[in-house]
Amino acid sequence: MTPNIVVAALYKFVSLPDYLALREPLLQTLLDHDIKGTLLLAEEGINGTVSGTRAGIDALLAWFKLDARFADIDHKESYCDEQPFYRTKVKLKKEIVTLGVPGVDPNQQVGTYIEPQDWNALISDPEVLLIDTRNDYEVAIGTFDGAIDPRTKSFREFPEYIKAHFDPSKHKKVAMFCTGGIRCEKASSYMLGQGFEEVYHLKGGILKYLEEVPQAETKWRGDCFVFDNRVTVRHDLSEGDYDQCHACRNPISIEDRQSEHYAAGISCPHCWDTLSEKTRTSARERQRQIEIAKARNLPHPIGYNYKALES
């Protein structure tokens, strides 16, 4: 059977001086077609992942095409059996991916896009410095052969990492990648501004690479972390075996879930000894509410009145 939910990751850096006014019509379009997930709007563009039926996602893409600025919006799809999101949101932001460095604008300058089918050849060049621009917990799940892990906790740490470890006069060729293409697009703009001459990034990100490059030819190792309830996807874009700890948000493997330190929704081997009592109490309460909702065949409690469930 073909999975009936389409998961669409999309973004575009484009000048949107009217982004405030775009929020309501975009949100209404999502609601009208029962699409869930989150989209971010900022003056620099749009970013997010949403999910719905084939007809619903097609309707959203048709809505984008009505505005010339979104006609060629970057868009990647995968599929799953159940809705991977619980809510529908359109958020207004200062940046659609937060680097925190004023003046970095991919609408003004950006690195050279490399198509997925050309990526293997580029990163096989010994002169190319290959950097994974994602956060440490994402890299731990999977990455490309030979990629450098900056061990960042957030994208805001990336500029300082580059300044501390790399020199434009020594590192002549730099290639970067991320999940869907947006983070490394902004990173490439930043690095060009820092004087790096040849800066490349994977067009469409890891997800597009997994979609287009046969597994027999892959230089990808492991799963790819995704920001929805699937947690990870395999090379064939099917749902992986990882879960996610609701206390620390780290992905957790089958082995992690066998640990004595794992408690569903409350703690895992990554956080059991570092959680504050406040966080631990909150996690216990959240898990209790989820179990109440499941037992009563009610919607997932996020966004609902939990006290009402117990009345």
Secondary structure by P-SEA (a helix, b strand, c coil): ccccbbbbbbcccccccccccaaaaaaaaaaaaccbbbbbbccccccccccccaaaaaaaaaaaaccccccccbbbbbbbcccccccccccccccccccccccccccccccccccccaaaaaaacccccccccccaaaaaacccccccccccccccaaaaaaaaccccccccbbbbbccccaaaaaaaaaaaaacccbbbbbcccaaaaaacccccccccccccccccccccccccccccccccccccccccccccccccccccccccccccccccaaaaaaaaaaaaaaaaaaaaccccccccccccccc
